[in-house]
Amino acid sequence: MEHASEYTFLLESLRQGWIYDWYDDELRKDRYLDEEAVPVLEQVGNLENYWKLYDEGKIKLDSKGIPTLVK
C-alpha cells in the first residue's frame, strides 16, 4: 500500500479492523469510523462527502451503530 491514496489506505485499514476516533476541533464534534462505515464510504466516494452527508443527516446510524445512506 506504499503508493495507495489516503482514501484507499483508509478503506483498507478499516477493512482490517482499524478504528478511527477523533475530535473535530473546527466542528466541535466527535468523529468515529470503523469497518461498518466502508460500504457507505464506497457509495459516497470519499471521506469529505461522507462527513458532509452525515452532518446533513443523509447518513444515519441504525440501532446497532451501523451507518446507512438515507435517500
C-alpha positions in Angstrom: 0.0 0.0 0.0 3.1 2.2 -0.3 1.6 4.1 -3.3 -2.0 3.9 -2.3 -4.0 7.1 -1.9 -5.0 8.2 1.5 -8.6 7.2 0.8 -7.6 3.7 -0.4 -5.5 3.3 2.7 -8.4 4.4 4.9 -10.8 1.9 3.3 -8.3 -1.0 3.6 -7.3 -0.2 7.2 -11.0 -0.1 8.2 -11.5 -3.5 6.5 -8.6 -4.8 8.6 -10.3 -3.8 11.8 -8.7 -0.4 12.4 -10.9 2.2 14.2 -10.5 5.9 13.7 -11.8 8.0 16.6 -11.0 11.7 16.9 -12.4 15.1 17.8 -13.0 17.6 15.1 -12.0 20.9 16.7 -13.4 23.0 13.9 -16.9 21.5 14.1 -16.7 20.6 17.8 -17.8 17.0 17.1 -16.5 13.6 17.8 -15.8 11.6 14.7 -15.7 7.8 14.6 -15.1 5.3 11.8 -14.9 1.5 11.8 -15.3 -1.3 9.3 -19.1 -0.8 9.3 -18.6 2.5 7.5 -16.9 1.0 4.5 -20.0 0.3 2.4 -21.3 3.8 2.8 -17.8 5.3 2.2 -17.6 3.4 -1.1 -21.1 4.6 -2.1 -20.2 8.3 -1.5 -16.7 8.1 -2.9 -14.6 9.9 -0.3 -14.3 10.9 3.3 -15.2 14.5 2.7 -18.5 13.5 1.1 -19.2 11.0 3.9 -18.9 13.7 6.7 -20.8 16.3 4.6 -23.7 13.8 4.1 -23.5 12.7 7.8 -23.7 16.3 9.0 -26.7 16.9 6.7 -28.5 14.0 8.2 -28.2 11.9 5.0 -26.2 9.2 6.7 -27.8 7.8 9.8 -26.7 5.3 12.3 -29.1 2.4 12.9 -29.8 0.9 16.3 -26.5 -1.1 16.2 -24.5 2.0 15.2 -24.1 0.9 11.5 -24.1 3.9 9.1 -26.7 3.9 6.3 -27.1 6.3 3.4 -30.6 7.8 3.6 -32.1 8.8 0.2 
